[in-house]
Amino acid sequence: MRRALFAAAVVLATWQPAQATPQQWNGSLSRAQAIARVISAGFDVRMAMADAASARGQAIGQYGAVLPQVAISGNHLNAHLPQFGMPEAVQTYASLTASVPLFNLAGYSGVRAGRLSADAASADFSATVNDAALNAVKAYDRALLGAAAAQAQQVAVSDQEKNVRFVELRVRTGKMARYELARARAGLAQAQQMAEDAAAERDESSNDLKLLLDFDIMSTLIIPDKFETPAYNDTLRAATQRALNQQPAVLAARLRYSAARATLDQAREAYAPTAAITGQTYNGNSNPQLGSSGGQVGVSVTLPIVDGGTRHGALVQASAGLAKTEADFERQQLTVQVGVANAWRELDAAHRNLQTAQAALDDASESLRVARLRQQAGKGTQLEVLDALAVASSARLGVLQAQERYDVAIAGVHHAAADPW
């Protein structure tokens, strides 16, 4: 995670605002390209990057309380007020002022709190990248499912068309009643409706993917990837341990808890005295002549005694903030473990359902084959064929949906464990 924070810091230091115009992308887009695009130029990632940069800027500003301050100023005075008993005078001076803190415990704690808060914002950025990658997988797989489902429905339409032609031939030869043709055409119409719905879902999922990736809506995306069923070799215990060690949400909660402790130290140390040394030089001309240069050096020590309850209020607020961040840290640790457990259970269910869906497709294909043979032999009914066609079409979609679920489930475990994408 330290490497991730370092990488985030480098990105924040070198990042330039992206173009407001969406990118035009025509052609093939792989899942890896979609993930790379969203974690580098996604809307949520860019906003999280800006938040992290803002937090880093606030942390830099905290150093002002403990670092030397130097300022230069100029002064020109042309006084003509003799009626008030003041002589006419002209003064032109330049002044250099410097202040060096000698003792400021509260300032040092404030710097530490700001740095830890900035590190927590960087961890939030890493968490956003992790979430964005999972969203990219989901959107891409949905678009892939839409394209595959539309293609599968076209196969179903083709099967129904073949059945209609076969029934027409049987009706013309007098081997089948005419009402069977109407029934076959009704099955074809239903398949065509489902194919149109699948095509609409394909286009809508493609548009959603373009939105997520900040692509121009007129882009023509080609989804080349196919669903695969790779073996996932891991254990729940190992995934949970990885999550506790590298999940950005846990790291951010721990850093905010440390920042809250530093803020509490800052509130307590506000009761301590502060000391600073200051120096100032003067150089210039005046009329009448008062000298061309001069300077002064002083040491100031401040010990607040009565402030109307300001410091006590800050102390109470800091104590409450520490208690809140401690509870959040404990909750995040448990939330991460629950997230891994749920993702693992979803993966197990998706894998089992994929096997069941594949078996159902095999059975449906065999049932369709037998129904067609019985129909050709004159021993089967048209209802048997239509039912077998519907079951086979549903089974093909079921396998695609199960494959998409299994693929997303694997990504879900990686997301829960905060594995590198």
N, C-alpha and C positions, 0 to 999 in steps of 0.2 A: 504493500500500500504506500510505502514511502516513495517507491519508484513512480507510482501513479500520481501522487501529489507533486512530485518533481516535474513529471510530464505535464500535469495541469498548469503548474506555474510557468513552464516554458511556453505553453500555448497561450496563456493569458498575457505574457510579456510580448509575444510576437503577433498576437491576433489583430487582424484588421477587419472592420465591419464588412459584411458580405453585401453583394449587390442586392438592391431592393427588387429587381426584376427576376422572376423565376427563371430557372435554367431550362432551355429547350433541349430535350433528350429524345432522339429518335433512334430506335434500334434495340439491340439486345441489352437486357439488364439482369444480371445475376443476383442471387441473394446476397452474396458477399459485397457486391457493389452497392446494393441498397443499404446494407448495414454501414459500410464505410461512408456513404453519403449522409446518412442521418446522424451519425456520431460526429461528423465534422461540420455540417451545415444545417442540421435540423433546427426548427424554431425553438424548441425547448432547450436544446443544447446551447444555442447562441444566447438565449436569455439567461441561462444559468451561468454561462461564461461571463456575461456582463455583471451579474450579481457577485461572482467571485472576484472580479476585478475591482468592483466598488468596495467590497470588504477589504481587499488588499490596500486600496487607497486610504480607507479609514485607519487601518493599522499603521500605515506610514505616517499619517497625521498625528497618531498618538506619541510618536517619538519627539514631537515638539516640546513636550513637558520636561524632557531630560537632556536635550541637546542644546548647544550654544545657539544664541540668537544674535544676528548681526543685521544692522539697518543703517542706511545712510539717508540723511535728510538735508534739505537746503532751506535757507531763510533769507528773505530780502525785506527790509523795512525802510520806509521813507516817511518819517514822522514830521508833521508840520502843525503842531498844536500849541503854539505859544500862549494862546488864550487860557490854557489850563495850567500854565506855569511850567510847561515841559519844553526843553530846548529842542530846536530842530536837529534831527539826526538822521543819518543814513547808515544802514548796516547790511552787509552781505556776508553770510557765513554758511559754511558747510559743516555738517556734524556727522560723526561716525559713532554709533552706539553699539555696544556689545554686552550680552548678558550670558553668564555661564552658571548653570545650576550646580550647586555644591552638594546639596542633600535634599532629596525629594523621594521618599519611600513610596508614596502614593502614585507618583508619576511612573516609577519603575513597574509597579504592579499593573498600572493602566496599559503600559506598553506590552506587558506579557499577556494581558487579557485581549488586547487588540490583535496580537499576533496569533493567538490560539483561535480567536473567532474567524480570522482570515483563513486559517488552516481548515476550520470546520466548513467554511464556504467552499473551499476547494474540494473537500470531501463530498459536499452536496453536488458539486459539479460532476464528480465521478459517478455519483448515484444517478444523476440525470442521464449521463451517457449510458449507463447500464440499462436504465428503463427505456431509453430511446432505441437501443439495439434490440431489445425484446419486442418493442412496438413495431420495429421494422420487419422482424421475422414474422410477426402476426399478420401485418399488412401484406407482405410479400406472399406468404402462404395462402392468404385469402384470395389474392389475385391469381395465384397459381391454381388454387382450387376452382375458382370461377372459370378459368380457361379450360381446365381439364373436365369440369362438369359440363360445360357447353359442348365440348367435343363428345363426351359420353352420350349426351342427349341427342346429338346428331346421329350417333350409332343407333340409338333407340328408334329414331325416326326412320332410319334406313331399314331397320328390321321390320317396322310396321308397314313400310311401303312394300317390302317384299311379301309380307303376309297378305296385303290387299291384292297384289297382282296374282298371288296363288289362288286366293278365294275367287277373284274375278274369273280366272281360268276354270275353276271347278264349277262355278255357277253357269258359265257358258256351255259347259259339257253336260250339264244336268246332274252333276254328282253332289251338288250342295244347294240348299235352299237360298233364295235371293236375300232373305232377311239376314243371313250370315254376312253378306257383303256390307250391309249397312252397319252391322256390328264391328266389322273390321275397319271400316272407314272412321267410325267413332273412335276406335283405339288409336288410329293414325292422327286424328285431330287432337286427341288428348296429348299424344307424344309431341306434336308440333307446338302446342301451347307450353308444355314443359320446356321444350328447347328454346322458345322465345324468352321465357322467364330466366332460364340459365344464361342466355346471352346478355340479358339486362343486368343480371348479377355480375357477370364477367366484366362488363363495362363500368359498372358502379364501383366494383372493388379496384379496378385499374385507376379510376379517378381518385379514389381515396388514397391509393399508394402515391400518386402524383402529388397530392396535397401534402402528405407526410414528408416527402422528399423535396418539397419546394420545386417541383417541376412544372413547367408551363402546361396548362390543361390541354393544349393542342398537341402535346407530345404524343408520339406513337411508340408505346412500350411493347417490347417483345419479351415474353417470359420464357427463357430457355430451360430453366431448371425443371427437374422432375422430382416427384416425391420418392424418397428412398426410405428404407427401413433399416438403418444401421443398428448394430448391437451397441448397447450403452453399458459399458463396464464401469461400475462405480458402486459405492455403498452409501447408505443413508448417513452413517456415522462420519464417513470421510467428507461428504458434502456439507454436513452440518458444521464440522470443524473448520472447513475452508470458509464457510460463511461467517463464522464468528471471528476469524482472523482477518478477512479481507473485505467484508461487506462495508461499503462506504457509509451506510446509514449508521452502523455501530460506531465506526470511527468518528463520524461527525458528532454523534451524541457524546462520545467520550471527550472529544475536544471541547465541546460546549460546556461540559461539566468542569473541565479544567479551567476554561475561561471564566466560568462563574466563580470558582474558587479564587482566581486572581482578582476578580472584581470585588469579592468580599474582602480580600486582603487590602485592596485599594481603599475601600470604605473604612476599614479599621485604621489604616495608616494615615487617613486624613486628620486624625487627632495628633499626629506627630508634627514637629516643627519642620519648616523648610528653610533652606539657606541658598543664597545666590550672590555672586559677585557681579557687579556692573561697572562698566567703564564708558566714558564719553569724551570725545575730543572735539574741539572747535577750531576752525581755521577760516579766516576771512579778513575783511576790511570794514572799518567804520569811520564815520565823521560826525562828531569829534573822535579822535583816535582813542580806542579802548583796548588796543592790543590785537595782534594778528592771529594768535593761537592760544589754546588753553586746554585743560582737560580735568577730569575728575574720576576717581575710582571709589567705589563704596561696596560694602558688604551688608546685605539685608537678611535678617532672620525673622521669620514669621511664626508665631505660635497662636493659632486661633483659640479663643477662650469661650466666648459665647457667640453662637451663630443662629440662635432661634430654632434649633432642632434640625438644621439642614443635614449635618453629618449623621445624626442619629437616624433620620429618615432614609438616607442613602444606605446605612448599615442594615436597617430592617429590610429594605428592598433587595439588597444584595443577598441577604440570608435566604429570603424567599426564592430568589432566582436560583440559588444553589440547590435548594430542596427540589425545585421543579426540574432542573436539569439532571439531578441524580435519579429521580423517578423516570424521566424519559430515557436515560441511559439503560436502566434496568429493563424498561419496557422494550426498547429496541433489541436488546439481546434476546429476549424471549420471542419477540416478533420475528426475528430472523430465523430462529429455530422452528417456529411454527410454519413460516413461509417455506422452508426447505422440506419439512415433513409433508405439507400439503402438495407441494410441487412433485415430491417423490410419489405420493399416492396417486396423483393425476397421471404421472408417467406409467405407473404400474397398470392403472385402469386403461389407459390409452393403448398400451401394448397388448393387453388381453383382448380388448375390443377389436384391435386390428386383426389379431389372429381369428377371432370369431367372424369378422366381416369377410375375411378372405375365404374362410370355410363356407360362409353363406353364398359367396359368389360362385365358388366351385359347385355347390349343390344347385344353385339357380341355373348355372350354365348347363349342367347335366340334365336338369328337369326340362329346360327349353329344348335341348337336343332330342330327348325322348318324346316330348310333345309334338315336335315337328315330324319325327319318324312315324308316330301314330297317326298324325294328320295325313301324311302322304300315303300311308297304308290304308286309309279309310276307317281306322279303328278309333281315332280320337275325335274330340269335338273342338269346335272353334273356341269355345270358352276356355278349354284347357290351354290352347296356344296363347290366347290373349292374356290369360293369367300368368303363364310362364314368361311371356315377354315383359309384362309389368314387373314381375318379381326380379327378372334379370336386370332390367334397367335400374330398379331400386338398389339392387345388390352392387352394381357398378358404382353408383353414387355413394353407397355406404362405404365401400373400400376407399374411395378418394377422401371422403370425410374422415375416416379413421386414420388414413395416412397423414392428413393435415393435422389432426389432433395429436398424433404421436410425435410428429416433427416439432410442433409448438410445445409439447410437453417436455421434450429434451431441452429445448431452448429455455423453458421455464425453470428447469433445475439449474442450468448454468446461470441464469439470472439470479435465482435465489442464493446461489453460492458465490455470486459475484466473480465468476470465472472470466478470464479475458476473452473477448469476443474475437 
